[in-house]
Every structure is written in C-alpha cells, then in structure tokens.
Amino acid sequence: MDKMDKVERYDWAAPGDAGKSRMVLDRDLNIDPAYQRDEVSIANTRALARTLRWDSFGVVVVFEREDGSLWVVDGQQRILALRLRGDFPARGIPARVFKSRGPAHEAEAFLAMNTGRKPVRAAEKYHAGVLSNHEPEREIDVWFRSIGIEVRRRAHNADVVDFPAIFMLTWMHDTANAKKAIEIQRRIVDDGPMRAMIHKGIWYLLRNGIDVGADVDRIKMNGGAIAIVHSIHAYQILLANSGKSFATCGGGLLSLLNKRRRNKLSLR
C-alpha cells in the first residue's frame, strides 16, 4: 500500500506546509485574542517566568500572514513570561514559522494543537524534578526509597504513591506529619492502594493535634480505607461542598473516628 492509498484509506489529514525554523524577535510577535486563550493566569505566568530558561523554552509556533506580520499560535504563555522577565537577550526566539491563510487558518491550527494535547501528569513532573535534583522532589525520593515506596501514575498497593503533588504540598508545610500520614495510611490500607484524600485527612488531623495513629485499629474495625472515603464523601455532602479540601477530608475522617465514641475528639 503506497502513501496515497493510506491517506485515502485512513482519511489522514494532508501534511500541509512543513514550516521553517527561524529566530524571531519578541517585538515582532503578535497574539490574536480572537482564538488565543483570554484566561491566561497571571499567577501561572509569573511562576513560569521564575523558572524560564532557554534550555527548556522550546520552540514557539508562529504563523506569518501575507503582510509579513507574525502571530503566535502555540507558546503564548512562554512569550508573556519572557516579556514579564524583560532580561532575555534580544537575539531572538526559536520558532517554527508557517505561512498563514488568515486568522481562521491559525485558529484551526491552534485548536488542532490543543485538542489532542495531554497535560504533563504529576508523576511525570515529579520524576523530572528528581532527575533534575530539584527540591523537595529529590529529598522526598530519598525518603520514599528508604521505606520502599515509589511514585507512579496509578497506585495498586501501599508501596505506590500516585499523588506526588499533594504529598509535596504537605511535605513543604509540615514534613514530619507528611511522613506520619503516609506511614499511618499504609497501616490502614494493608496491601490496598493509598489515596490522596486519605492522606489529606490524616495530615490535617495530625496538624490539628489528633493522634490518628493511635486509632488505626478503630478505623480498621469501622471499615478501613473504604469507610474513610465514604465518610469524607458524606461530610462533603453535609457541607454542600463540591471540593475535597484538606479541611473537608479531615472533617470526614474525624466523623469516622468519633463513630460510637463516648468521648468525642475535637480539633485543636
């Protein structure tokens, strides 16, 4: 089967213009609000600006209109972060430049690039941070390895964490209780998977003076990890809350701890 037969059989899009690699000047780049995102976060742009470097900048996708003007189709936030910095040399920005047939053509390309694009998963970011010797990823990795835990996209037992972003947040705010929360959850789930909402709940209660570790047997008698999840969901409904914040997860776990308890526990 030749290439033309494949294109017709599988209804592949025609390859189109391959574009040309060029260095373009920031001052020559335009952003069309007709198809670009209008909700770009200032906070995210500032966060990106703090870590912006040429070796991780990549290539922006630019379309050149008939009048010679250049329009950014992919890379808007990187350009905004670069402009916010203002200290990058004026030698130019690496770009792949395509011939534009007008705003509609650019919008179609923008949609195609962003529709099929998958966000970088938290586990992948975590492993990249470990390899780059970033903190707290590197320090967490050393501790995880010391107790036989690895980070993956999906948890299947108590030796896997699939919520590295949540764990890093607790680690940075209170490392000692972040460690305790992992150790306590492993005791609760036995060989089952660990969950982010259970980690949040345990860590929140530990931070508020409740020794969850002393009640592991009570939790297991009341249904263990599944009971914690159900209790958090019930507490969330009670609050008419659509999210699972640390306080919500902690409140749900506390409800389970107080089940059939004469002297009720309360937050500090």
C-alpha positions as CSV (number, residue, x, y, z in Angstrom):
1,M,0.0,0.0,0.0
2,D,1.6,3.3,-1.1
3,K,1.4,6.6,0.9
4,M,-1.5,7.9,-1.2
5,D,-3.6,4.8,-0.6
6,K,-3.0,5.1,3.2
7,V,-4.1,8.8,3.2
8,E,-7.3,7.9,1.4
9,R,-8.0,4.7,3.3
10,Y,-7.5,6.1,6.8
11,D,-8.7,9.6,6.0
12,W,-5.5,11.2,7.2
13,A,-5.1,14.9,7.0
14,A,-2.8,16.2,4.3
15,P,0.6,17.1,5.8
16,G,0.5,20.7,4.5
17,D,3.2,23.3,5.0
18,A,6.1,21.9,7.0
19,G,7.2,25.4,8.1
20,K,10.7,26.8,8.6
21,S,12.8,27.1,11.7
22,R,13.7,30.8,12.3
23,M,14.8,33.0,15.1
24,V,12.1,35.7,15.6
25,L,12.2,38.9,17.7
26,D,9.8,39.3,20.6
27,R,8.8,42.7,19.4
28,D,7.6,41.3,16.1
29,L,5.3,38.7,17.7
30,N,1.5,39.3,17.9
31,I,-1.2,37.5,19.9
32,D,-4.6,37.3,18.4
33,P,-7.3,37.3,21.1
34,A,-9.8,36.0,18.6
35,Y,-8.6,32.5,19.1
36,Q,-5.9,32.6,21.8
37,R,-6.8,31.9,25.4
38,D,-8.1,35.0,27.2
39,E,-7.9,33.4,30.7
40,V,-4.2,33.0,30.9
41,S,-3.4,33.1,34.6
42,I,-1.1,35.9,35.8
43,A,0.0,33.8,38.7
44,N,0.9,30.9,36.3
45,T,2.8,33.3,34.0
46,R,4.7,34.7,37.0
47,A,5.5,31.2,38.2
48,L,6.7,30.3,34.7
49,A,8.8,33.5,34.5
50,R,10.7,32.5,37.6
51,T,12.0,29.3,36.1
52,L,12.2,30.4,32.4
53,R,15.4,29.3,30.7
54,W,16.5,28.9,27.1
55,D,17.3,25.1,27.5
56,S,13.7,24.4,28.5
57,F,12.0,27.2,26.5
58,G,11.3,25.0,23.4
59,V,10.0,26.3,20.1
60,V,7.0,28.6,19.6
61,V,4.7,28.0,16.7
62,V,4.2,31.2,14.6
63,F,2.1,31.9,11.5
64,E,3.2,34.6,9.0
65,R,0.4,36.5,7.3
66,E,0.6,37.9,3.8
67,D,1.6,41.3,5.1
68,G,4.6,39.7,6.9
69,S,3.2,40.1,10.4
70,L,3.9,37.2,12.8
71,W,1.2,35.7,15.0
72,V,1.8,33.3,17.9
73,V,-0.3,30.1,17.6
74,D,1.4,28.0,20.3
75,G,3.6,29.4,23.1
76,Q,1.6,32.4,24.2
77,Q,2.3,31.9,27.9
78,R,6.0,31.5,27.3
79,I,6.1,34.7,25.4
80,L,4.2,36.5,28.1
81,A,6.5,35.1,30.7
82,L,9.5,36.2,28.7
83,R,8.1,39.7,28.4
84,L,7.4,39.8,32.1
85,R,11.1,39.0,32.7
86,G,12.5,41.5,30.3
87,D,16.0,40.3,30.8
88,F,16.3,37.8,28.0
89,P,18.8,38.8,25.3
90,A,17.3,40.3,22.1
91,R,19.0,37.7,19.8
92,G,15.6,36.2,19.0
93,I,13.2,33.4,20.0
94,P,13.3,29.9,18.4
95,A,10.2,29.5,16.3
96,R,8.7,27.2,13.6
97,V,7.1,29.6,11.1
98,F,4.3,28.6,8.9
99,K,2.5,30.5,6.1
100,S,-0.9,31.7,7.2
101,R,-4.0,31.8,5.2
102,G,-5.6,34.1,7.7
103,P,-7.0,34.1,11.3
104,A,-9.3,31.2,10.5
105,H,-6.4,29.0,9.4
106,E,-4.5,30.0,12.6
107,A,-7.5,29.2,14.8
108,E,-7.8,25.8,13.2
109,A,-4.2,25.1,13.9
110,F,-4.5,26.3,17.4
111,L,-7.5,24.1,18.0
112,A,-5.8,21.0,16.5
113,M,-2.6,21.5,18.6
114,N,-4.6,21.9,21.9
115,T,-7.3,19.4,21.4
116,G,-5.0,16.4,21.3
117,R,-2.5,17.7,23.8
118,K,-2.3,15.9,27.1
119,P,-1.1,17.8,30.2
120,V,2.0,16.6,31.8
121,R,1.0,14.3,34.7
122,A,2.0,15.0,38.3
123,A,4.0,11.7,38.5
124,E,6.0,12.7,35.3
125,K,6.7,16.2,36.7
126,Y,7.8,14.6,40.0
127,H,10.3,12.2,38.3
128,A,11.6,15.0,36.1
129,G,12.2,17.0,39.3
130,V,14.0,14.1,40.9
131,L,16.3,13.7,37.9
132,S,16.9,17.5,37.9
133,N,17.9,17.4,41.6
134,H,15.0,19.8,42.4
135,E,13.8,20.1,45.9
136,P,11.7,18.8,47.6
137,E,11.4,16.1,44.9
138,R,14.9,14.8,45.5
139,E,14.6,14.7,49.3
140,I,11.2,13.1,49.1
141,D,12.6,10.5,46.7
142,V,15.4,9.6,49.1
143,W,12.9,9.1,51.9
144,F,10.4,7.2,49.8
145,R,13.1,4.8,48.7
146,S,14.2,4.3,52.3
147,I,10.8,2.9,53.2
148,G,10.1,1.1,49.9
149,I,7.7,3.5,48.2
150,E,7.8,4.5,44.6
151,V,5.8,7.2,42.7
152,R,3.7,6.0,39.7
153,R,0.7,7.3,37.8
154,R,-1.6,4.7,39.3
155,A,-1.5,3.2,42.8
156,H,-2.2,-0.5,43.1
157,N,-0.9,-1.2,46.6
158,A,0.5,0.5,49.7
159,D,4.0,0.7,48.2
160,V,2.9,3.2,45.5
161,V,2.0,6.9,45.8
162,D,0.1,8.4,42.8
163,F,-0.5,11.8,44.4
164,P,3.0,13.4,44.4
165,A,1.8,17.0,44.0
166,I,-0.4,16.7,47.2
167,F,2.3,14.9,49.1
168,M,4.9,17.6,48.1
169,L,2.5,20.3,49.4
170,T,2.1,18.6,52.8
171,W,5.9,17.9,52.9
172,M,6.7,21.6,52.4
173,H,4.2,22.7,55.1
174,D,4.9,20.1,57.7
175,T,7.4,17.4,56.8
176,A,7.1,15.4,60.0
177,N,3.4,15.0,59.7
178,A,3.5,14.3,56.0
179,K,5.8,11.3,56.8
180,K,3.5,10.2,59.6
181,A,0.4,10.5,57.3
182,I,2.0,8.1,54.8
183,E,3.0,5.6,57.5
184,I,-0.4,5.7,59.1
185,Q,-2.2,5.2,55.8
186,R,0.0,2.2,54.9
187,R,-1.1,0.6,58.2
188,I,-4.8,1.3,57.4
189,V,-4.9,0.1,53.8
190,D,-2.7,-3.0,54.4
191,D,-1.9,-4.0,50.9
192,G,-4.5,-1.8,49.2
193,P,-3.8,1.4,47.3
194,M,-3.2,4.7,49.1
195,R,-5.4,7.6,48.3
196,A,-4.8,11.4,48.2
197,M,-8.0,12.2,50.1
198,I,-7.0,9.9,53.0
199,H,-3.5,11.5,53.1
200,K,-5.1,14.9,53.2
201,G,-7.4,13.9,56.0
202,I,-4.8,12.2,58.2
203,W,-2.3,15.0,57.7
204,Y,-4.9,17.7,58.6
205,L,-5.9,15.9,61.8
206,L,-2.3,15.4,62.8
207,R,-1.6,19.1,62.2
208,N,-4.6,19.8,64.5
209,G,-3.5,17.7,67.4
210,I,-5.3,14.4,66.8
211,D,-3.2,11.3,67.0
212,V,-4.7,9.3,64.2
213,G,-2.0,6.7,64.5
214,A,-3.4,5.7,67.9
215,D,-6.8,4.9,66.3
216,V,-5.7,2.7,63.4
217,D,-7.4,-0.4,64.9
218,R,-10.6,1.6,65.4
219,I,-10.5,2.8,61.8
220,K,-10.0,-0.8,60.5
221,M,-12.8,-2.1,62.7
222,N,-15.1,0.6,61.2
223,G,-14.3,-0.4,57.6
224,G,-10.8,0.9,56.9
225,A,-9.9,2.9,53.8
226,I,-13.3,2.4,52.2
227,A,-15.1,3.7,55.3
228,I,-12.8,6.8,55.3
229,V,-13.6,7.5,51.7
230,H,-17.4,7.1,52.3
231,S,-17.1,9.3,55.4
232,I,-15.3,12.1,53.5
233,H,-18.0,12.0,50.7
234,A,-20.7,12.2,53.3
235,Y,-19.1,15.1,55.1
236,Q,-18.6,16.8,51.7
237,I,-22.4,16.4,51.0
238,L,-23.2,17.7,54.5
239,L,-21.2,20.9,53.8
240,A,-22.7,21.2,50.3
241,N,-19.0,21.4,49.2
242,S,-18.0,20.5,45.7
243,G,-14.3,20.1,46.5
244,K,-12.2,17.8,48.8
245,S,-10.1,20.3,50.6
246,F,-7.8,19.3,53.5
247,A,-10.4,20.5,56.0
248,T,-13.2,18.5,54.3
249,C,-11.1,15.4,54.2
250,G,-10.0,15.9,57.8
251,G,-13.6,16.5,58.9
252,G,-14.8,13.3,57.2
253,L,-12.1,11.3,58.8
254,L,-12.9,12.9,62.2
255,S,-16.5,11.8,61.8
256,L,-15.4,8.2,61.3
257,L,-13.1,8.4,64.4
258,N,-15.9,9.7,66.5
259,K,-18.3,7.0,65.4
260,R,-19.7,5.2,68.5
261,R,-17.1,7.0,70.6
262,R,-18.2,8.2,74.1
263,N,-15.5,11.0,74.5
264,K,-15.6,12.7,71.1
265,L,-12.4,14.0,69.6
266,S,-12.3,17.7,68.5
267,L,-9.9,19.8,66.5
268,R,-7.3,21.8,68.4
